[in-house]
Amino acid sequence: MAITTYDFAIFGSTPFAAILAGCLARQGKRVLRVGSRASPQRLLRRIDLALPIATRPGTWDVLMRGVPEIRALLQAMGAPDSFVPASVRIDHDTEAGRAFAGHMVHTALAFGLKPARRRNSMLWRSVGMVRAERAEDKIADWLAAAGVRSIDPHEVRLSFGASDATLLAGPDGDIAAGLVVLAEDAAILELPADLRPSILQSEELTTTLVAKVRPFSEPIVLFPERGVSLLQRDDGSVLALVSGSADLEARLASAFPGPFPIARLATGRTHHLESIDGAPLIGALGHAGLFAVAGLGNAAVFFAPALARHLTGTATPAEAEWCSAHDPARPRDDVTEALS
Amino acid sequence: MRLPADAAREFSGIELDRNKPLRFVLDGRSIEGFAGDTVLTALLATGTDTFGTLGDAPLGLGEGFAPLIASRNGTPLPIDRLPAADGAGYATIGPRKKKLFGGVRSLGHRIDEHRIPVWSGATAEDTLSADLLVVGGGIAGLSAADVAATSGKSVILIDRRPWLGGDARYFGPVGDEESPATLTVALIERLKGLPNVQLLTNTEAFSFSGASTLVHRIVTEAGSSRGSVVAITAPRIVLATGSAQRLPVFAGNRLPGIVSTVSAYHLAKRYGVCLAPIALVSTQSNYAYRLALRLHDTGIAIRRIIDARINPQSRFVDFAKASGLNLGSGQFPLTATVTRHGLSVAFANVGTSNAATTLDTGALIVSGGFQPELALWMLAGGSVRWSSDRLEAAGHLDHVALAGSALGYKSLQACGQSGKVAVAQLFGEPIHLIEDVEIGASFETPDAPTPMAPATLGTAFLDSGASLVRRPTSGALAGGQALTIGDVTASVALGLIAANDAAAVAEERGAPGGPLVASSWTPVPKPAPEFPPYLAGRFGKDPRRLHLIVDDKCQFEPGALVYSNLGKRDAMTAIGIIVAAAEPGGTAIVQASADTDRFVVETIQGPSPARIKS
């Protein structure tokens, strides 16, 4: 049977996974991307936003270098309108949350951003946002031009041999990959439980689209302590992402100013991963040739270029240090973003 | 128009008592009808067939798309389920235009968005309980109720329509099957006589939560109707919700005067109503010929039956030919437009996109394929999958079973058997095989897919319900709209949704959940930590805790970065951070190795010198 060899097999259907794959290919690597395109009628499961819920300067440092890179990449692909500035409000409910917000604001200030602080919220202007639906065709062309082979997840089977090797079977035969990178929660969730880092916990993610409501003052409103994110779309409808299943309805409704009732147009349910300490997880798993990236939140796509460099050994010292610090094998105290 | 009292084929209206005429007032106009009419059928019988306009497009009234009305002393009610009452006064709810399209034909509404049924956020006023809830009063639901009740279980059967029996009569018997009318009437009569069965018509399920199902009922007592929300507690549920007829997609497909074959059948059979004395039938199936023959027998002039199939073969086609009906084949509807006397309908030859035939008519009766009605299944947590040209149920729910055409069965016998099997499945009893007998393709030409015009030449809707999703003139569907399961099915046929995404889109859009109601939820209060975890490791081991001040007034905010007054200031070189405000200044943690007692604190207003408070 034929064996096709790649340097990297990137699992993931998100813009993060696609750009990671493309960046690796542009560095001369042979790349297989295992992902599919979703119909525009599917509900989004993330907001690609250059705004990590993070206080640590290292994270902001890598992010701030990634934002112009992503913008330039999208322009070079011919999709400049997929990178847009957005206004974001982040609300906090508890004293611990407000303290976290204070630290986050000051870290961002040190990187030249100018968030405005209110007692219970932060306002962020001109935050870079990727409108993935506007870039999908261009990203697909860019991947193809870079020589990335894309196949549907249903066509690939990932298994784990007794020899501690990660095995891939594709539609045309076996696939050998130097490194299998699980760059999407869904792929990590399919791992056997003993391979999944214990710091990652699976949470229900409910995505709800509600009918047109009164215009929000900022189109994106995040409630980290309620696990709710809102994105008001151009037509006035609102996409809401809710993490966790406890008090789901109450938490979701609490994020809306009203008037009520508000009609729901669509609801999707899936699972995603959150790290217990709120920090990203980047590194090899306990099986040869298996690497995972998780917990980057809304900002994931902006870390893709740095991660590609890290995977090929061409990262800057700061990038390499930041990536290594988030390795699952390392102690987590120095990277935690836990509230209290 | 009302068909004559002696109309053939019982097309005088089996729900009506023609000896009891009635009159009510709606939006200031007097409407006449008979006992047994709904408000909707009385309107249609007296020539009001238009809901209003969406943009510039007039929209027809029909089952599943009609305004709510408020009675003088009651709550808003749907007119397709509300029994017409003599002497009642009603007003439709919603914005209306002063100058009405179509004059007396129209209720004159300005339709601008998808509206929430007013009861969908309501709490239950009453509770009922039973061993089994059956949703749907067609042959499958009736059979399920019958077998469960006969074995001693208490049963509640609900149906959103004012009557029981489902759509089986439209199709008629196959071969030597018992007549659907005979079978359903016998089952209904038997169930009515059982003390452990409650039959609730005019009752629509809209929410499931475990064993509790919320329904909206219209109860009529002493000639007065009111709506109420009732919680039905039943640990097991049979969903016999039937199939919905799909709407052919062409410009003008929801103009007043256009009706589906199944709706046209029920209007005539149940209420003696036909939308016009002249009708044109557009079909892709044999059953439309059966309907056309029956309407012809009542005196309706059938302008022509135009079939999307080329030279279809069927006993009904032969009967239509023998009856002298004018038939055409190999054509599908391209556009419909309103004329002074009714509709003008252009048909194109299959495989082309130009009008080949244009016909004037009073009413256009259109036939499409059938999509299992799975909205409640998805609302209960069930999954769906795409299968060739429709969405089918997938997965398993412990306490809910599907039955009948909702599960894809076609014949009367199979639908009945599947109702019994659903009950056996839920109660852990032996399950028998279901035999679904169809007439072979060598005898009758199979149905063609639901017709889809090749291009958008005007406003074309994807489905006939309240979602009002229009076919885009170019590009993708707008994302911020509700999609029914019919919208999704049509979108796949038109290439607007990929087939492998159809199930996921349908599950997302088909079971969105009830409307959001106000909530004051907040997280459990959490005090600010003295040393937050997210500062761990940032300033080395055992950082110093210092009280920094600049003067006797200035306060430093928590989070402000602290630098040596000698070094450069960027976040990566900060030697400390303010962790708590103080009066004055603030408490900072600072690297133990920092060899300075002069600092700069980066506040929101800008850098501030700072020193250790002595």
HADDOCK unambig.tbl for C-alpha pairs under 7 A between the chains (distance, minus, plus):
assign (segid A and resid 39 and name CA) (segid B and resid 497 and name CA) 6.17 0.50 0.50
assign (segid A and resid 39 and name CA) (segid B and resid 498 and name CA) 6.48 0.50 0.50
assign (segid A and resid 39 and name CA) (segid B and resid 501 and name CA) 6.37 0.50 0.50
assign (segid A and resid 41 and name CA) (segid B and resid 479 and name CA) 5.81 0.50 0.50
assign (segid A and resid 41 and name CA) (segid B and resid 505 and name CA) 6.41 0.50 0.50
assign (segid A and resid 42 and name CA) (segid B and resid 505 and name CA) 5.52 0.50 0.50
assign (segid A and resid 57 and name CA) (segid B and resid 571 and name CA) 5.93 0.50 0.50
assign (segid A and resid 57 and name CA) (segid B and resid 572 and name CA) 6.16 0.50 0.50
assign (segid A and resid 93 and name CA) (segid B and resid 522 and name CA) 6.98 0.50 0.50
assign (segid A and resid 93 and name CA) (segid B and resid 523 and name CA) 6.80 0.50 0.50
assign (segid A and resid 94 and name CA) (segid B and resid 525 and name CA) 5.35 0.50 0.50
assign (segid A and resid 94 and name CA) (segid B and resid 526 and name CA) 5.37 0.50 0.50
assign (segid A and resid 94 and name CA) (segid B and resid 527 and name CA) 6.81 0.50 0.50
assign (segid A and resid 95 and name CA) (segid B and resid 526 and name CA) 5.88 0.50 0.50
assign (segid A and resid 95 and name CA) (segid B and resid 527 and name CA) 4.91 0.50 0.50
assign (segid A and resid 95 and name CA) (segid B and resid 528 and name CA) 4.90 0.50 0.50
assign (segid A and resid 96 and name CA) (segid B and resid 526 and name CA) 5.54 0.50 0.50
assign (segid A and resid 96 and name CA) (segid B and resid 527 and name CA) 5.16 0.50 0.50
assign (segid A and resid 96 and name CA) (segid B and resid 528 and name CA) 3.85 0.50 0.50
assign (segid A and resid 96 and name CA) (segid B and resid 529 and name CA) 6.46 0.50 0.50
assign (segid A and resid 99 and name CA) (segid B and resid 528 and name CA) 6.07 0.50 0.50
assign (segid A and resid 99 and name CA) (segid B and resid 558 and name CA) 6.78 0.50 0.50
assign (segid A and resid 102 and name CA) (segid B and resid 558 and name CA) 5.92 0.50 0.50
assign (segid A and resid 102 and name CA) (segid B and resid 559 and name CA) 5.08 0.50 0.50
assign (segid A and resid 103 and name CA) (segid B and resid 558 and name CA) 6.61 0.50 0.50
assign (segid A and resid 103 and name CA) (segid B and resid 559 and name CA) 3.78 0.50 0.50
assign (segid A and resid 103 and name CA) (segid B and resid 560 and name CA) 6.95 0.50 0.50
assign (segid A and resid 106 and name CA) (segid B and resid 559 and name CA) 5.59 0.50 0.50
assign (segid A and resid 106 and name CA) (segid B and resid 560 and name CA) 5.46 0.50 0.50
assign (segid A and resid 106 and name CA) (segid B and resid 561 and name CA) 6.79 0.50 0.50
assign (segid A and resid 107 and name CA) (segid B and resid 571 and name CA) 6.62 0.50 0.50
assign (segid A and resid 110 and name CA) (segid B and resid 570 and name CA) 6.00 0.50 0.50
assign (segid A and resid 110 and name CA) (segid B and resid 571 and name CA) 5.33 0.50 0.50
assign (segid A and resid 111 and name CA) (segid B and resid 571 and name CA) 6.99 0.50 0.50
assign (segid A and resid 225 and name CA) (segid B and resid 523 and name CA) 6.78 0.50 0.50
assign (segid A and resid 226 and name CA) (segid B and resid 523 and name CA) 6.51 0.50 0.50
assign (segid A and resid 235 and name CA) (segid B and resid 480 and name CA) 6.83 0.50 0.50
assign (segid A and resid 237 and name CA) (segid B and resid 480 and name CA) 5.80 0.50 0.50
assign (segid A and resid 250 and name CA) (segid B and resid 519 and name CA) 5.49 0.50 0.50
assign (segid A and resid 250 and name CA) (segid B and resid 521 and name CA) 5.82 0.50 0.50
assign (segid A and resid 251 and name CA) (segid B and resid 521 and name CA) 5.90 0.50 0.50
assign (segid A and resid 253 and name CA) (segid B and resid 516 and name CA) 5.89 0.50 0.50
assign (segid A and resid 253 and name CA) (segid B and resid 517 and name CA) 6.39 0.50 0.50
assign (segid A and resid 253 and name CA) (segid B and resid 518 and name CA) 5.88 0.50 0.50
assign (segid A and resid 253 and name CA) (segid B and resid 519 and name CA) 5.44 0.50 0.50
assign (segid A and resid 254 and name CA) (segid B and resid 518 and name CA) 6.71 0.50 0.50
assign (segid A and resid 254 and name CA) (segid B and resid 519 and name CA) 4.75 0.50 0.50
assign (segid A and resid 254 and name CA) (segid B and resid 520 and name CA) 5.48 0.50 0.50
assign (segid A and resid 254 and name CA) (segid B and resid 521 and name CA) 5.64 0.50 0.50
assign (segid A and resid 260 and name CA) (segid B and resid 516 and name CA) 6.73 0.50 0.50
assign (segid A and resid 260 and name CA) (segid B and resid 517 and name CA) 5.48 0.50 0.50
assign (segid A and resid 260 and name CA) (segid B and resid 518 and name CA) 6.03 0.50 0.50
assign (segid A and resid 261 and name CA) (segid B and resid 515 and name CA) 5.64 0.50 0.50
assign (segid A and resid 261 and name CA) (segid B and resid 516 and name CA) 5.30 0.50 0.50
assign (segid A and resid 261 and name CA) (segid B and resid 517 and name CA) 4.93 0.50 0.50
assign (segid A and resid 262 and name CA) (segid B and resid 515 and name CA) 5.15 0.50 0.50
assign (segid A and resid 262 and name CA) (segid B and resid 516 and name CA) 4.97 0.50 0.50
assign (segid A and resid 262 and name CA) (segid B and resid 517 and name CA) 6.85 0.50 0.50
assign (segid A and resid 263 and name CA) (segid B and resid 116 and name CA) 6.13 0.50 0.50
assign (segid A and resid 263 and name CA) (segid B and resid 515 and name CA) 4.45 0.50 0.50
assign (segid A and resid 263 and name CA) (segid B and resid 516 and name CA) 6.51 0.50 0.50
assign (segid A and resid 264 and name CA) (segid B and resid 512 and name CA) 5.60 0.50 0.50
assign (segid A and resid 264 and name CA) (segid B and resid 513 and name CA) 6.40 0.50 0.50
assign (segid A and resid 264 and name CA) (segid B and resid 514 and name CA) 6.54 0.50 0.50
assign (segid A and resid 264 and name CA) (segid B and resid 515 and name CA) 5.49 0.50 0.50
assign (segid A and resid 265 and name CA) (segid B and resid 481 and name CA) 6.29 0.50 0.50
assign (segid A and resid 265 and name CA) (segid B and resid 482 and name CA) 4.59 0.50 0.50
assign (segid A and resid 265 and name CA) (segid B and resid 509 and name CA) 6.20 0.50 0.50
assign (segid A and resid 265 and name CA) (segid B and resid 512 and name CA) 5.55 0.50 0.50
assign (segid A and resid 266 and name CA) (segid B and resid 482 and name CA) 6.66 0.50 0.50
assign (segid A and resid 266 and name CA) (segid B and resid 508 and name CA) 4.97 0.50 0.50
assign (segid A and resid 266 and name CA) (segid B and resid 509 and name CA) 4.15 0.50 0.50
assign (segid A and resid 266 and name CA) (segid B and resid 511 and name CA) 6.78 0.50 0.50
assign (segid A and resid 266 and name CA) (segid B and resid 512 and name CA) 4.19 0.50 0.50
assign (segid A and resid 267 and name CA) (segid B and resid 508 and name CA) 4.63 0.50 0.50
assign (segid A and resid 267 and name CA) (segid B and resid 509 and name CA) 6.36 0.50 0.50
assign (segid A and resid 267 and name CA) (segid B and resid 511 and name CA) 6.75 0.50 0.50
assign (segid A and resid 267 and name CA) (segid B and resid 512 and name CA) 4.55 0.50 0.50
assign (segid A and resid 268 and name CA) (segid B and resid 508 and name CA) 4.66 0.50 0.50
assign (segid A and resid 333 and name CA) (segid B and resid 536 and name CA) 6.10 0.50 0.50
assign (segid A and resid 333 and name CA) (segid B and resid 537 and name CA) 6.95 0.50 0.50
assign (segid A and resid 334 and name CA) (segid B and resid 536 and name CA) 5.55 0.50 0.50
assign (segid A and resid 334 and name CA) (segid B and resid 537 and name CA) 4.79 0.50 0.50
assign (segid A and resid 336 and name CA) (segid B and resid 533 and name CA) 6.57 0.50 0.50
assign (segid A and resid 336 and name CA) (segid B and resid 534 and name CA) 5.32 0.50 0.50
assign (segid A and resid 337 and name CA) (segid B and resid 533 and name CA) 6.82 0.50 0.50
assign (segid A and resid 337 and name CA) (segid B and resid 534 and name CA) 4.58 0.50 0.50
assign (segid A and resid 338 and name CA) (segid B and resid 533 and name CA) 5.94 0.50 0.50
assign (segid A and resid 338 and name CA) (segid B and resid 534 and name CA) 5.93 0.50 0.50
assign (segid A and resid 339 and name CA) (segid B and resid 532 and name CA) 6.89 0.50 0.50
assign (segid A and resid 339 and name CA) (segid B and resid 533 and name CA) 6.83 0.50 0.50
assign (segid A and resid 340 and name CA) (segid B and resid 529 and name CA) 5.94 0.50 0.50
assign (segid A and resid 340 and name CA) (segid B and resid 532 and name CA) 5.75 0.50 0.50
assign (segid A and resid 340 and name CA) (segid B and resid 533 and name CA) 5.98 0.50 0.50
